[in-house]
Amino acid sequence: MHLKAVPASTDTCFANVYGKKSYIWLMGKAVRLVVHPDNPQIRSLKQAAEILTKGGLVVYPTDSGYAVGCSADSHHGIQRLYQLKKPMKKFVMALLFQDFSKASEYAIIDNYAYRIIKGRIPGPYTFILPADYHIARKLDVKRPEIGCRWPKHPATQGILEALGCPLVNSAAKLDETQILTNPDEIYELFAGHVDLMIDAGEVPINPTNIVKIGNGSVEVIRGEFS
């Protein structure tokens, strides 16, 4: 299969800090945007947001590894993501937020939960919270609880800012045995399933701490809580 590289921007170059220019890689269906891992180009993140708004699926880096997601406001995108992950017998999805402003539309965050969460975000936590009563209508799934994250990775934060709504997020793998950190391998796996990949280089897998908050108590499901 022929691989074609096209400069994403003629005036953008990382030669001094990253050692290469930003490129769009075109192979088959998916577009691949290579960005700086610490200072990703806003233009690329806005392009990702535009695709998500139209119901697209995007692979992007997070502070816990690469993930695949869609806009929480897109019924079509949600259905595509569910269908993509359906072959896996067990998979976890969570909502990624930029701040608290949208979180209360999906989860019930009382004063106790707010105090617990506020000082720990953005950071390596997934908080399991009681789901809002209208969650079935919003996400096409009935569940009493929902996972909420406020990621720290600059690319994820930039996408969320440009998108203006949460991301429905799942780890970038199609099999429970897969442990993928190399962007070339991830792109090869998802190129025929998603519309775009934000490539920030190698991203290690650092599973988030999972903390359940409810009824005035905290339960650590995975990892630690401090």
C-alpha positions in Angstrom: 0.0 0.0 0.0 1.4 3.4 -1.0 2.1 5.8 1.8 1.9 9.5 1.1 3.1 12.3 3.4 1.8 15.9 3.1 2.9 18.8 5.2 0.2 19.8 7.6 1.4 23.4 7.7 4.1 25.0 5.6 5.0 27.4 8.4 5.1 24.8 11.2 8.4 23.0 12.0 9.7 21.1 15.0 13.2 20.8 13.7 14.8 22.5 16.8 12.6 20.8 19.5 11.2 17.6 18.1 13.4 16.8 15.1 10.8 16.7 12.4 8.0 18.6 10.8 4.3 18.0 11.4 2.9 15.7 8.7 -0.5 14.4 7.7 -0.1 10.7 6.8 -2.7 9.5 4.4 -3.2 5.7 4.1 -6.6 4.3 3.3 -9.4 6.0 5.2 -7.9 7.4 8.4 -5.8 10.6 8.5 -2.8 10.8 10.8 -1.7 14.1 12.3 1.8 14.1 13.9 1.9 16.7 16.7 4.4 17.8 19.3 3.9 15.7 22.5 4.1 18.7 24.8 2.9 21.6 22.6 0.5 20.1 20.0 -0.6 22.4 17.2 -4.0 23.9 17.9 -4.8 23.6 14.2 -4.5 19.8 14.4 -6.6 19.6 17.6 -9.3 21.7 16.0 -9.4 19.4 13.0 -9.9 16.5 15.4 -12.7 18.4 17.1 -14.4 19.1 13.7 -14.3 15.4 12.8 -15.7 14.4 16.2 -18.5 17.0 15.9 -19.5 15.3 12.6 -19.8 11.9 14.2 -16.2 10.7 13.6 -14.0 8.5 15.6 -10.5 9.7 16.6 -7.5 8.1 18.2 -5.6 10.4 20.5 -3.0 10.4 23.3 -4.0 10.7 27.0 -2.0 10.6 30.2 -2.9 6.9 30.5 -2.0 5.9 27.0 -3.6 6.1 23.6 -7.4 6.0 23.4 -10.2 6.0 20.9 -13.2 8.2 21.3 -16.1 10.2 20.0 -18.1 13.2 20.9 -20.6 12.7 23.7 -23.0 14.9 21.7 -23.0 12.7 18.6 -25.4 9.8 18.5 -23.8 8.5 15.3 -20.3 8.7 16.9 -21.4 6.9 20.0 -23.0 4.1 18.0 -19.9 3.7 15.9 -17.7 3.5 19.0 -19.9 0.9 20.6 -19.9 -1.1 17.4 -16.1 -0.9 17.2 -15.6 -2.2 20.8 -18.4 -4.7 20.7 -16.3 -7.7 19.7 -14.5 -7.4 23.0 -16.2 -9.4 25.8 -15.3 -6.7 28.3 -14.4 -3.1 27.7 -14.5 0.0 29.7 -15.7 3.5 28.6 -15.5 6.7 30.5 -16.3 10.3 29.9 -13.4 12.8 29.5 -14.1 16.4 30.6 -12.3 19.7 30.3 -13.7 21.0 33.6 -16.7 20.7 35.9 -19.1 22.8 33.7 -20.3 19.8 31.7 -19.8 17.0 34.2 -23.0 17.7 36.1 -25.0 17.0 32.9 -23.8 13.4 33.0 -23.0 12.5 36.6 -24.5 13.5 40.0 -21.8 15.4 41.8 -22.8 16.4 45.3 -20.8 18.6 47.6 -18.8 15.6 49.1 -17.8 14.3 45.6 -16.9 17.9 44.5 -14.5 18.3 47.4 -12.9 14.9 46.7 -12.5 15.5 43.0 -11.6 19.2 42.8 -8.1 19.1 44.2 -7.1 16.0 42.2 -7.9 17.1 38.6 -6.6 17.2 36.1 -4.8 14.0 37.0 -4.6 10.2 36.9 -8.0 9.4 38.3 -11.2 7.9 36.9 -14.0 8.7 39.3 -17.0 6.4 39.4 -20.1 8.6 40.1 -23.8 8.1 40.1 -25.1 8.6 36.6 -27.5 11.4 35.8 -31.1 10.2 35.4 -31.1 11.2 31.7 -27.9 9.2 30.9 -29.7 6.6 28.8 -31.0 9.3 26.4 -27.6 11.0 26.2 -25.4 8.0 25.7 -27.8 5.3 24.5 -26.9 3.1 27.5 -28.6 2.5 30.8 -26.2 2.5 33.8 -26.5 3.5 37.4 -22.9 4.8 37.5 -20.5 6.4 35.1 -16.7 6.9 34.9 -15.5 10.5 34.7 -12.0 11.7 34.0 -10.3 15.0 33.7 -7.1 14.2 31.7 -3.8 16.1 31.9 -2.4 15.4 28.5 -2.2 18.7 26.5 -3.5 17.1 23.3 -6.6 15.7 25.1 -7.1 19.0 26.8 -6.9 20.8 23.5 -9.3 18.6 21.8 -11.8 19.0 24.6 -11.5 22.7 24.6 -12.1 22.9 20.8 -14.9 20.3 21.0 -16.9 22.0 23.7 -18.4 18.8 25.1 -17.1 15.6 26.7 -15.5 12.7 24.9 -16.7 9.1 25.2 -13.4 7.4 25.7 -12.0 3.9 25.6 -8.5 2.4 25.5 -7.0 2.1 22.0 -7.2 -1.7 21.7 -9.5 -4.2 20.1 -8.5 -7.1 22.2 -7.9 -7.4 25.9 -4.4 -8.9 25.3 -3.2 -5.9 23.4 -0.8 -3.5 25.1 0.0 -0.8 22.5 2.2 2.2 23.0 3.8 2.6 19.6 1.8 5.0 17.3 2.7 3.0 14.1 1.2 -0.1 15.6 -1.9 1.7 16.9 -2.4 3.4 13.5 -2.1 0.1 11.7 -4.7 -1.4 14.0 -7.2 1.5 13.7 -6.6 2.9 10.3 -9.6 1.2 8.8 -11.9 1.9 11.7 -11.5 5.6 12.6 -11.3 8.9 10.8 -8.2 10.4 12.3 -5.3 9.8 14.7 -3.5 12.4 16.7 0.1 11.0 16.9 2.1 12.4 19.7 4.8 9.7 19.6 5.3 6.9 22.0 2.9 7.1 24.9 3.3 4.8 27.9 0.4 3.0 29.4 -0.3 4.3 32.9 -3.7 3.0 34.1 -5.7 5.6 36.0 -6.6 5.1 39.7 -10.3 4.2 39.8 -12.1 5.7 42.7 -15.8 5.2 43.4 -17.6 8.0 45.2 -21.1 7.6 46.6 -23.2 7.9 49.7 -20.6 10.0 51.4 -17.8 7.4 51.1 -14.8 6.6 48.9 -13.9 3.2 47.6 -10.6 2.5 45.7 -11.3 0.1 42.9 -7.8 0.2 41.3 -4.6 1.8 42.2 -4.2 4.3 45.0 -6.0 7.4 46.4 -4.1 10.2 48.1 
